Amino acid sequence: VVGAAAGGATGGLLGALKDAGVTDEDAHVYAEGVRRGGSLVSARVDEQDAGRVEDVLRRQSGIDAATRGAVYRRDGWTGFDEKAAPYAADVTRPV
């Protein structure tokens, strides 16, 4: 399982996601979501369990990285910046 809290812990998240086989574009979106206060769950499972695990995760309000990235880019975001400060808890941003 790969996970991190917002803030300083996200610095290595981008590399960890890429090492796990996530595309560069999706890794930036996921890391940005964590920076904005979201949570990330990733699981490595046996191939025969993949469909069942995907169904469980899909039912738990997962996001589509392409759709979320489009929302971020619409607001001027260009990519994850590990040096950027996390959003304040009282600021509402799409995570």
Backbone as XML, in Angstrom:
<?xml version="1.0"?>
<chain id="A" units="angstrom">
  <residue number="1" name="VAL">
    <atom name="N" x="0.857" y="-1.178" z="0.000"/>
    <atom name="CA" x="0.000" y="0.000" z="0.000"/>
    <atom name="C" x="0.891" y="1.224" z="0.000"/>
  </residue>
  <residue number="2" name="VAL">
    <atom name="N" x="0.576" y="2.163" z="-0.883"/>
    <atom name="CA" x="1.293" y="3.427" z="-0.933"/>
    <atom name="C" x="0.364" y="4.479" z="-0.391"/>
  </residue>
  <residue number="3" name="GLY">
    <atom name="N" x="0.815" y="5.286" z="0.551"/>
    <atom name="CA" x="-0.025" y="6.347" z="1.091"/>
    <atom name="C" x="0.847" y="7.398" z="1.727"/>
  </residue>
  <residue number="4" name="ALA">
    <atom name="N" x="0.287" y="8.585" z="1.876"/>
    <atom name="CA" x="1.035" y="9.661" z="2.507"/>
    <atom name="C" x="0.071" y="10.718" z="2.997"/>
  </residue>
  <residue number="5" name="ALA">
    <atom name="N" x="0.497" y="11.454" z="3.973"/>
    <atom name="CA" x="-0.286" y="12.588" z="4.462"/>
    <atom name="C" x="0.121" y="13.816" z="3.670"/>
  </residue>
  <residue number="6" name="ALA">
    <atom name="N" x="-0.758" y="14.808" z="3.633"/>
    <atom name="CA" x="-0.453" y="16.043" z="2.910"/>
    <atom name="C" x="0.750" y="16.715" z="3.544"/>
  </residue>
  <residue number="7" name="GLY">
    <atom name="N" x="1.455" y="17.481" z="2.767"/>
    <atom name="CA" x="2.588" y="18.212" z="3.291"/>
    <atom name="C" x="3.894" y="17.566" z="2.910"/>
  </residue>
  <residue number="8" name="GLY">
    <atom name="N" x="4.839" y="17.548" z="3.850"/>
    <atom name="CA" x="6.179" y="17.064" z="3.581"/>
    <atom name="C" x="6.237" y="15.626" z="3.125"/>
  </residue>
  <residue number="9" name="ALA">
    <atom name="N" x="5.288" y="14.799" z="3.527"/>
    <atom name="CA" x="5.343" y="13.383" z="3.170"/>
    <atom name="C" x="5.121" y="13.143" z="1.689"/>
  </residue>
  <residue number="10" name="THR">
    <atom name="N" x="4.598" y="14.127" z="0.959"/>
    <atom name="CA" x="4.303" y="13.914" z="-0.450"/>
    <atom name="C" x="5.541" y="14.007" z="-1.330"/>
  </residue>
  <residue number="11" name="GLY">
    <atom name="N" x="6.680" y="14.486" z="-0.814"/>
    <atom name="CA" x="7.871" y="14.663" z="-1.626"/>
    <atom name="C" x="8.289" y="13.406" z="-2.353"/>
  </residue>
  <residue number="12" name="GLY">
    <atom name="N" x="8.258" y="12.268" z="-1.703"/>
    <atom name="CA" x="8.648" y="11.024" z="-2.319"/>
    <atom name="C" x="7.501" y="10.280" z="-2.969"/>
  </residue>
  <residue number="13" name="LEU">
    <atom name="N" x="6.309" y="10.795" z="-2.831"/>
    <atom name="CA" x="5.134" y="10.116" z="-3.360"/>
    <atom name="C" x="5.164" y="10.033" z="-4.883"/>
  </residue>
  <residue number="14" name="LEU">
    <atom name="N" x="5.568" y="11.088" z="-5.533"/>
    <atom name="CA" x="5.610" y="11.105" z="-7.000"/>
    <atom name="C" x="6.506" y="9.982" z="-7.521"/>
  </residue>
  <residue number="15" name="GLY">
    <atom name="N" x="7.695" y="9.861" z="-6.970"/>
    <atom name="CA" x="8.610" y="8.801" z="-7.393"/>
    <atom name="C" x="8.073" y="7.418" z="-7.066"/>
  </residue>
  <residue number="16" name="ALA">
    <atom name="N" x="7.463" y="7.271" z="-5.896"/>
    <atom name="CA" x="6.909" y="5.969" z="-5.500"/>
    <atom name="C" x="5.799" y="5.542" z="-6.451"/>
  </residue>
  <residue number="17" name="LEU">
    <atom name="N" x="4.965" y="6.473" z="-6.847"/>
    <atom name="CA" x="3.880" y="6.157" z="-7.780"/>
    <atom name="C" x="4.439" y="5.725" z="-9.133"/>
  </residue>
  <residue number="18" name="LYS">
    <atom name="N" x="5.424" y="6.459" z="-9.619"/>
    <atom name="CA" x="6.042" y="6.111" z="-10.903"/>
    <atom name="C" x="6.716" y="4.742" z="-10.825"/>
  </residue>
  <residue number="19" name="ASP">
    <atom name="N" x="7.405" y="4.484" z="-9.700"/>
    <atom name="CA" x="8.056" y="3.185" z="-9.517"/>
    <atom name="C" x="7.037" y="2.052" z="-9.495"/>
  </residue>
  <residue number="20" name="ALA">
    <atom name="N" x="5.807" y="2.365" z="-9.060"/>
    <atom name="CA" x="4.751" y="1.354" z="-8.987"/>
    <atom name="C" x="4.042" y="1.175" z="-10.329"/>
  </residue>
  <residue number="21" name="GLY">
    <atom name="N" x="4.468" y="1.925" z="-11.352"/>
    <atom name="CA" x="3.894" y="1.749" z="-12.676"/>
    <atom name="C" x="2.814" y="2.748" z="-13.054"/>
  </residue>
  <residue number="22" name="VAL">
    <atom name="N" x="2.588" y="3.749" z="-12.209"/>
    <atom name="CA" x="1.606" y="4.788" z="-12.535"/>
    <atom name="C" x="2.231" y="5.719" z="-13.571"/>
  </residue>
  <residue number="23" name="THR">
    <atom name="N" x="1.452" y="6.139" z="-14.558"/>
    <atom name="CA" x="1.981" y="7.046" z="-15.577"/>
    <atom name="C" x="2.401" y="8.364" z="-14.937"/>
  </residue>
  <residue number="24" name="ASP">
    <atom name="N" x="3.311" y="9.054" z="-15.585"/>
    <atom name="CA" x="3.792" y="10.345" z="-15.083"/>
    <atom name="C" x="2.625" y="11.309" z="-14.876"/>
  </residue>
  <residue number="25" name="GLU">
    <atom name="N" x="1.749" y="11.396" z="-15.870"/>
    <atom name="CA" x="0.617" y="12.330" z="-15.786"/>
    <atom name="C" x="-0.302" y="11.993" z="-14.609"/>
  </residue>
  <residue number="26" name="ASP">
    <atom name="N" x="-0.658" y="10.724" z="-14.458"/>
    <atom name="CA" x="-1.527" y="10.323" z="-13.352"/>
    <atom name="C" x="-0.827" y="10.506" z="-12.008"/>
  </residue>
  <residue number="27" name="ALA">
    <atom name="N" x="0.470" y="10.206" z="-11.939"/>
    <atom name="CA" x="1.208" y="10.361" z="-10.689"/>
    <atom name="C" x="1.168" y="11.808" z="-10.213"/>
  </residue>
  <residue number="28" name="HIS">
    <atom name="N" x="1.301" y="12.753" z="-11.135"/>
    <atom name="CA" x="1.229" y="14.174" z="-10.762"/>
    <atom name="C" x="-0.150" y="14.522" z="-10.199"/>
  </residue>
  <residue number="29" name="VAL">
    <atom name="N" x="-1.196" y="13.996" z="-10.816"/>
    <atom name="CA" x="-2.557" y="14.276" z="-10.343"/>
    <atom name="C" x="-2.774" y="13.675" z="-8.953"/>
  </residue>
  <residue number="30" name="TYR">
    <atom name="N" x="-2.374" y="12.434" z="-8.764"/>
    <atom name="CA" x="-2.564" y="11.788" z="-7.462"/>
    <atom name="C" x="-1.766" y="12.511" z="-6.373"/>
  </residue>
  <residue number="31" name="ALA">
    <atom name="N" x="-0.513" y="12.866" z="-6.647"/>
    <atom name="CA" x="0.304" y="13.568" z="-5.658"/>
    <atom name="C" x="-0.302" y="14.931" z="-5.336"/>
  </residue>
  <residue number="32" name="GLU">
    <atom name="N" x="-0.817" y="15.607" z="-6.346"/>
    <atom name="CA" x="-1.462" y="16.904" z="-6.110"/>
    <atom name="C" x="-2.709" y="16.736" z="-5.252"/>
  </residue>
  <residue number="33" name="GLY">
    <atom name="N" x="-3.464" y="15.676" z="-5.492"/>
    <atom name="CA" x="-4.650" y="15.415" z="-4.677"/>
    <atom name="C" x="-4.295" y="15.222" z="-3.215"/>
  </residue>
  <residue number="34" name="VAL">
    <atom name="N" x="-3.202" y="14.529" z="-2.947"/>
    <atom name="CA" x="-2.745" y="14.353" z="-1.562"/>
    <atom name="C" x="-2.325" y="15.700" z="-0.987"/>
  </residue>
  <residue number="35" name="ARG">
    <atom name="N" x="-1.614" y="16.501" z="-1.769"/>
    <atom name="CA" x="-1.199" y="17.838" z="-1.302"/>
    <atom name="C" x="-2.406" y="18.692" z="-0.948"/>
  </residue>
  <residue number="36" name="ARG">
    <atom name="N" x="-3.490" y="18.486" z="-1.658"/>
    <atom name="CA" x="-4.713" y="19.257" z="-1.413"/>
    <atom name="C" x="-5.572" y="18.654" z="-0.305"/>
  </residue>
  <residue number="37" name="GLY">
    <atom name="N" x="-5.069" y="17.642" z="0.349"/>
    <atom name="CA" x="-5.773" y="17.090" z="1.504"/>
    <atom name="C" x="-6.484" y="15.778" z="1.261"/>
  </residue>
  <residue number="38" name="GLY">
    <atom name="N" x="-6.365" y="15.241" z="0.061"/>
    <atom name="CA" x="-7.016" y="13.978" z="-0.252"/>
    <atom name="C" x="-6.225" y="12.787" z="0.275"/>
  </residue>
  <residue number="39" name="SER">
    <atom name="N" x="-6.808" y="11.635" z="0.139"/>
    <atom name="CA" x="-6.164" y="10.380" z="0.545"/>
    <atom name="C" x="-5.894" y="9.550" z="-0.695"/>
  </residue>
  <residue number="40" name="LEU">
    <atom name="N" x="-4.894" y="8.718" z="-0.610"/>
    <atom name="CA" x="-4.538" y="7.848" z="-1.719"/>
    <atom name="C" x="-4.402" y="6.430" z="-1.209"/>
  </residue>
  <residue number="41" name="VAL">
    <atom name="N" x="-5.060" y="5.512" z="-1.895"/>
    <atom name="CA" x="-4.937" y="4.094" z="-1.578"/>
    <atom name="C" x="-4.495" y="3.386" z="-2.838"/>
  </residue>
  <residue number="42" name="SER">
    <atom name="N" x="-3.453" y="2.605" z="-2.706"/>
    <atom name="CA" x="-2.954" y="1.817" z="-3.814"/>
    <atom name="C" x="-2.650" y="0.433" z="-3.269"/>
  </residue>
  <residue number="43" name="ALA">
    <atom name="N" x="-3.016" y="-0.579" z="-4.019"/>
    <atom name="CA" x="-2.794" y="-1.948" z="-3.547"/>
    <atom name="C" x="-2.200" y="-2.787" z="-4.661"/>
  </residue>
  <residue number="44" name="ARG">
    <atom name="N" x="-1.251" y="-3.603" z="-4.327"/>
    <atom name="CA" x="-0.681" y="-4.565" z="-5.265"/>
    <atom name="C" x="-1.320" y="-5.912" z="-4.932"/>
  </residue>
  <residue number="45" name="VAL">
    <atom name="N" x="-2.049" y="-6.473" z="-5.891"/>
    <atom name="CA" x="-2.786" y="-7.716" z="-5.646"/>
    <atom name="C" x="-2.483" y="-8.727" z="-6.744"/>
  </residue>
  <residue number="46" name="ASP">
    <atom name="N" x="-2.768" y="-9.985" z="-6.453"/>
    <atom name="CA" x="-2.617" y="-11.027" z="-7.460"/>
    <atom name="C" x="-3.581" y="-10.766" z="-8.608"/>
  </residue>
  <residue number="47" name="GLU">
    <atom name="N" x="-3.168" y="-11.127" z="-9.804"/>
    <atom name="CA" x="-3.969" y="-10.886" z="-11.008"/>
    <atom name="C" x="-5.383" y="-11.434" z="-10.872"/>
  </residue>
  <residue number="48" name="GLN">
    <atom name="N" x="-5.536" y="-12.610" z="-10.274"/>
    <atom name="CA" x="-6.879" y="-13.204" z="-10.168"/>
    <atom name="C" x="-7.794" y="-12.405" z="-9.245"/>
  </residue>
  <residue number="49" name="ASP">
    <atom name="N" x="-7.231" y="-11.541" z="-8.384"/>
    <atom name="CA" x="-8.038" y="-10.723" z="-7.473"/>
    <atom name="C" x="-8.250" y="-9.299" z="-7.979"/>
  </residue>
  <residue number="50" name="ALA">
    <atom name="N" x="-7.595" y="-8.936" z="-9.061"/>
    <atom name="CA" x="-7.603" y="-7.549" z="-9.531"/>
    <atom name="C" x="-9.004" y="-7.024" z="-9.801"/>
  </residue>
  <residue number="51" name="GLY">
    <atom name="N" x="-9.832" y="-7.758" z="-10.491"/>
    <atom name="CA" x="-11.186" y="-7.293" z="-10.798"/>
    <atom name="C" x="-12.012" y="-7.032" z="-9.554"/>
  </residue>
  <residue number="52" name="ARG">
    <atom name="N" x="-11.920" y="-7.938" z="-8.598"/>
    <atom name="CA" x="-12.671" y="-7.787" z="-7.345"/>
    <atom name="C" x="-12.186" y="-6.563" z="-6.563"/>
  </residue>
  <residue number="53" name="VAL">
    <atom name="N" x="-10.884" y="-6.367" z="-6.495"/>
    <atom name="CA" x="-10.325" y="-5.221" z="-5.785"/>
    <atom name="C" x="-10.714" y="-3.919" z="-6.480"/>
  </residue>
  <residue number="54" name="GLU">
    <atom name="N" x="-10.655" y="-3.899" z="-7.809"/>
    <atom name="CA" x="-11.064" y="-2.705" z="-8.550"/>
    <atom name="C" x="-12.524" y="-2.366" z="-8.276"/>
  </residue>
  <residue number="55" name="ASP">
    <atom name="N" x="-13.386" y="-3.362" z="-8.200"/>
    <atom name="CA" x="-14.797" y="-3.124" z="-7.883"/>
    <atom name="C" x="-14.959" y="-2.494" z="-6.510"/>
  </residue>
  <residue number="56" name="VAL">
    <atom name="N" x="-14.242" y="-3.014" z="-5.530"/>
    <atom name="CA" x="-14.317" y="-2.458" z="-4.168"/>
    <atom name="C" x="-13.857" y="-1.009" z="-4.161"/>
  </residue>
  <residue number="57" name="LEU">
    <atom name="N" x="-12.718" y="-0.727" z="-4.777"/>
    <atom name="CA" x="-12.206" y="0.638" z="-4.792"/>
    <atom name="C" x="-13.131" y="1.586" z="-5.554"/>
  </residue>
  <residue number="58" name="ARG">
    <atom name="N" x="-13.704" y="1.128" z="-6.638"/>
    <atom name="CA" x="-14.611" y="1.955" z="-7.440"/>
    <atom name="C" x="-15.842" y="2.362" z="-6.623"/>
  </residue>
  <residue number="59" name="ARG">
    <atom name="N" x="-16.326" y="1.461" z="-5.793"/>
    <atom name="CA" x="-17.505" y="1.755" z="-4.960"/>
    <atom name="C" x="-17.192" y="2.731" z="-3.830"/>
  </residue>
  <residue number="60" name="GLN">
    <atom name="N" x="-15.933" y="2.993" z="-3.578"/>
    <atom name="CA" x="-15.543" y="3.844" z="-2.459"/>
    <atom name="C" x="-15.197" y="5.271" z="-2.899"/>
  </residue>
  <residue number="61" name="SER">
    <atom name="N" x="-15.867" y="5.772" z="-3.894"/>
    <atom name="CA" x="-15.717" y="7.162" z="-4.347"/>
    <atom name="C" x="-14.329" y="7.481" z="-4.880"/>
  </residue>
  <residue number="62" name="GLY">
    <atom name="N" x="-13.751" y="6.560" z="-5.614"/>
    <atom name="CA" x="-12.465" y="6.824" z="-6.241"/>
    <atom name="C" x="-12.600" y="7.896" z="-7.308"/>
  </residue>
  <residue number="63" name="ILE">
    <atom name="N" x="-11.487" y="8.442" z="-7.713"/>
    <atom name="CA" x="-11.504" y="9.473" z="-8.746"/>
    <atom name="C" x="-10.862" y="8.951" z="-10.022"/>
  </residue>
  <residue number="64" name="ASP">
    <atom name="N" x="-11.184" y="9.588" z="-11.106"/>
    <atom name="CA" x="-10.539" y="9.325" z="-12.385"/>
    <atom name="C" x="-9.454" y="10.393" z="-12.549"/>
  </residue>
  <residue number="65" name="ALA">
    <atom name="N" x="-8.208" y="9.977" z="-12.667"/>
    <atom name="CA" x="-7.096" y="10.925" z="-12.721"/>
    <atom name="C" x="-7.208" y="11.887" z="-13.898"/>
  </residue>
  <residue number="66" name="ALA">
    <atom name="N" x="-7.678" y="11.419" z="-15.038"/>
    <atom name="CA" x="-7.789" y="12.305" z="-16.210"/>
    <atom name="C" x="-8.820" y="13.409" z="-15.966"/>
  </residue>
  <residue number="67" name="THR">
    <atom name="N" x="-9.950" y="13.034" z="-15.383"/>
    <atom name="CA" x="-10.993" y="14.023" z="-15.096"/>
    <atom name="C" x="-10.520" y="15.008" z="-14.039"/>
  </residue>
  <residue number="68" name="ARG">
    <atom name="N" x="-9.911" y="14.484" z="-12.963"/>
    <atom name="CA" x="-9.436" y="15.358" z="-11.887"/>
    <atom name="C" x="-8.332" y="16.268" z="-12.385"/>
  </residue>
  <residue number="69" name="GLY">
    <atom name="N" x="-7.411" y="15.746" z="-13.192"/>
    <atom name="CA" x="-6.346" y="16.567" z="-13.752"/>
    <atom name="C" x="-6.893" y="17.690" z="-14.614"/>
  </residue>
  <residue number="70" name="ALA">
    <atom name="N" x="-7.951" y="17.419" z="-15.372"/>
    <atom name="CA" x="-8.574" y="18.459" z="-16.202"/>
    <atom name="C" x="-9.136" y="19.576" z="-15.331"/>
  </residue>
  <residue number="71" name="VAL">
    <atom name="N" x="-9.728" y="19.214" z="-14.203"/>
    <atom name="CA" x="-10.259" y="20.229" z="-13.271"/>
    <atom name="C" x="-9.105" y="21.067" z="-12.724"/>
  </residue>
  <residue number="72" name="TYR">
    <atom name="N" x="-8.025" y="20.416" z="-12.301"/>
    <atom name="CA" x="-6.866" y="21.150" z="-11.785"/>
    <atom name="C" x="-6.303" y="22.088" z="-12.853"/>
  </residue>
  <residue number="73" name="ARG">
    <atom name="N" x="-6.137" y="21.581" z="-14.084"/>
    <atom name="CA" x="-5.563" y="22.404" z="-15.159"/>
    <atom name="C" x="-6.472" y="23.577" z="-15.522"/>
  </residue>
  <residue number="74" name="ARG">
    <atom name="N" x="-7.777" y="23.372" z="-15.457"/>
    <atom name="CA" x="-8.720" y="24.457" z="-15.732"/>
    <atom name="C" x="-8.486" y="25.640" z="-14.786"/>
  </residue>
  <residue number="75" name="ASP">
    <atom name="N" x="-8.049" y="25.334" z="-13.573"/>
    <atom name="CA" x="-7.792" y="26.367" z="-12.575"/>
    <atom name="C" x="-6.347" y="26.866" z="-12.592"/>
  </residue>
  <residue number="76" name="GLY">
    <atom name="N" x="-5.570" y="26.459" z="-13.617"/>
    <atom name="CA" x="-4.217" y="26.971" z="-13.784"/>
    <atom name="C" x="-3.097" y="26.067" z="-13.305"/>
  </residue>
  <residue number="77" name="TRP">
    <atom name="N" x="-3.420" y="24.902" z="-12.776"/>
    <atom name="CA" x="-2.407" y="23.968" z="-12.292"/>
    <atom name="C" x="-1.658" y="23.376" z="-13.475"/>
  </residue>
  <residue number="78" name="THR">
    <atom name="N" x="-0.336" y="23.221" z="-13.343"/>
    <atom name="CA" x="0.448" y="22.651" z="-14.432"/>
    <atom name="C" x="1.156" y="21.365" z="-14.049"/>
  </residue>
  <residue number="79" name="GLY">
    <atom name="N" x="1.194" y="21.023" z="-12.776"/>
    <atom name="CA" x="1.837" y="19.792" z="-12.336"/>
    <atom name="C" x="2.147" y="19.859" z="-10.857"/>
  </residue>
  <residue number="80" name="PHE">
    <atom name="N" x="2.393" y="18.707" z="-10.280"/>
    <atom name="CA" x="2.703" y="18.618" z="-8.856"/>
    <atom name="C" x="4.037" y="19.285" z="-8.565"/>
  </residue>
  <residue number="81" name="ASP">
    <atom name="N" x="4.063" y="20.096" z="-7.522"/>
    <atom name="CA" x="5.282" y="20.766" z="-7.075"/>
    <atom name="C" x="5.520" y="20.342" z="-5.633"/>
  </residue>
  <residue number="82" name="GLU">
    <atom name="N" x="6.521" y="19.491" z="-5.420"/>
    <atom name="CA" x="6.752" y="18.967" z="-4.076"/>
    <atom name="C" x="7.158" y="20.041" z="-3.084"/>
  </residue>
  <residue number="83" name="LYS">
    <atom name="N" x="7.545" y="21.217" z="-3.565"/>
    <atom name="CA" x="7.937" y="22.308" z="-2.666"/>
    <atom name="C" x="6.762" y="23.215" z="-2.308"/>
  </residue>
  <residue number="84" name="ALA">
    <atom name="N" x="5.630" y="23.032" z="-2.972"/>
    <atom name="CA" x="4.461" y="23.868" z="-2.675"/>
    <atom name="C" x="3.886" y="23.489" z="-1.319"/>
  </residue>
  <residue number="85" name="ALA">
    <atom name="N" x="3.407" y="24.494" z="-0.621"/>
    <atom name="CA" x="2.807" y="24.268" z="0.699"/>
    <atom name="C" x="1.475" y="23.543" z="0.539"/>
  </residue>
  <residue number="86" name="PRO">
    <atom name="N" x="1.114" y="22.729" z="1.520"/>
    <atom name="CA" x="-0.217" y="22.085" z="1.459"/>
    <atom name="C" x="-1.290" y="23.162" z="1.615"/>
  </residue>
  <residue number="87" name="TYR">
    <atom name="N" x="-2.465" y="22.872" z="1.128"/>
    <atom name="CA" x="-3.580" y="23.796" z="1.301"/>
    <atom name="C" x="-3.966" y="23.841" z="2.765"/>
  </residue>
  <residue number="88" name="ALA">
    <atom name="N" x="-4.425" y="25.002" z="3.217"/>
    <atom name="CA" x="-4.908" y="25.144" z="4.589"/>
    <atom name="C" x="-6.188" y="24.339" z="4.733"/>
  </residue>
  <residue number="89" name="ALA">
    <atom name="N" x="-6.442" y="23.832" z="5.923"/>
    <atom name="CA" x="-7.613" y="22.984" z="6.175"/>
    <atom name="C" x="-8.919" y="23.707" z="5.894"/>
  </residue>
  <residue number="90" name="ASP">
    <atom name="N" x="-8.938" y="25.035" z="6.017"/>
    <atom name="CA" x="-10.188" y="25.772" z="5.824"/>
    <atom name="C" x="-10.409" y="26.226" z="4.385"/>
  </residue>
  <residue number="91" name="VAL">
    <atom name="N" x="-9.514" y="25.843" z="3.476"/>
    <atom name="CA" x="-9.656" y="26.203" z="2.064"/>
    <atom name="C" x="-10.262" y="25.023" z="1.326"/>
  </residue>
  <residue number="92" name="THR">
    <atom name="N" x="-11.367" y="25.263" z="0.649"/>
    <atom name="CA" x="-12.014" y="24.201" z="-0.096"/>
    <atom name="C" x="-11.433" y="24.152" z="-1.499"/>
  </residue>
  <residue number="93" name="ARG">
    <atom name="N" x="-10.846" y="23.029" z="-1.841"/>
    <atom name="CA" x="-10.274" y="22.794" z="-3.169"/>
    <atom name="C" x="-10.688" y="21.404" z="-3.594"/>
  </residue>
  <residue number="94" name="PRO">
    <atom name="N" x="-10.943" y="21.209" z="-4.883"/>
    <atom name="CA" x="-11.227" y="19.841" z="-5.318"/>
    <atom name="C" x="-10.001" y="18.968" z="-5.111"/>
  </residue>
  <residue number="95" name="VAL">
    <atom name="N" x="-10.150" y="17.905" z="-4.350"/>
    <atom name="CA" x="-9.033" y="16.996" z="-4.123"/>
    <atom name="C" x="-9.205" y="15.827" z="-5.030"/>
  </residue>
</chain>
